[in-house]
Amino acid sequence: MTQHSDGMMWALVKEKRERGIWMRRVPVPKVGTNDVKIRIIKTAICGTDVHIYEWNKWAQHTIDTGRTIGHEYVGQIVETGPGARGFNVGDFVSGEGHITCGKCRNCMEGHKENCKNAEGVGVNRNGAFAEYLVIPYVNVWPCNPEIPLEMYSIFDPFGNATHAALSFDVLGEDVLIAGAGPIGCMAAGIVRFAGARHVVVTDFNPYRLDMAKKLGATTVVNLKDEKLEDVMKRIGMREGFDVGLEMSGSPKALNDMIHNMKHGGNIALLGLQEDHTDVDLETVIFNGINLRGIYGRKVWDTWYKMTTMLQAGLDISPIITHHFSAKDYEKGFEAMISGMSGKVILDWTHINEEMNENEEK
């Protein structure tokens, strides 16, 4: 695929303030002094992209119309700015989707994951569901040739799972994961790989519970059929879970988790809760439970851990369940919305030729 002489490219754009996204021709982004331009090869659809597609309450007060969306990707550098160091044209790369300011207290202290001015690729600025993406070179992560290129298209959500799963010590511990979406399933694989004893995943979706089992859950629980208290008895647990990972965004799941933790247990919160969620703080306080909010990935600590875990034998490849050409993006979103999928991959390598063929027809 070559850059277009007219300076335009295909991209998935939130064109209207209503349900849907649209494949449109938009200007190819220009490279600044400290930027790199990446030719996108593959992208993955995120739950955030689904929120934008469905135009939920969060999307309505967050996304500007005309925005190119998408932030999970792998590609190849085709141009570098004069100030971009350490990368060359031809390098295969992915990238950190939070563009941080570099000037706030947390950035200066090396805690970029807590930057108060962070902008999200595909949320606050144009994203990766396009033929080309431009980002600062300090946000670029090089692909290791030992790892299949496709895996890098899901490093962003894999990083969410890694950040949450390893936020507390899990070696020899009993871990409860609420929510068997792709991130919850990957988290199950991570904590099991890191030495957890029982890895219990709860959900209402049999398809995704089966996926969690494939990724590393030792016990899966359909909450339609079984209560956590009964599960703990069945597997020989006496005092509650040591670590909880709340990935569902369900207020009921959060409070269920709180009531089934050991005293002094640790909970990482990644799932976005509803407005005005009621939390049983009395139990949190009297049982000495620690709650920790998780956002994004640690830069670059989480990325190193992802790379080395895959090199050491962690296999999360079953989480990728669907592949589509980018021109068939609607089918990809349908698969995600159905709940009968893991990660859905869109291939951008032939989008220009395919869209031209469609127009000719």
PyMOL commands that set and color helices and strands:
alter all, ss='L'
color gray80, all
select helices_A, chain A and resi 47-54+57-60+105-108+112-114+137-139+149-165+182-193+206-215+228-234+251-258+281-286+301-311+317-319+326-338+351-360
alter helices_A, ss='H'
color red, helices_A
select strands_A, chain A and resi 8-14+22-27+35-44+67-68+72-80+92-95+98-99+119-120+132-136+140-142+175-178+199-203+219-222+241-246+261-269+290-293+320-325+343-347
alter strands_A, ss='S'
color yellow, strands_A
deselect
rebuild
show_as cartoon
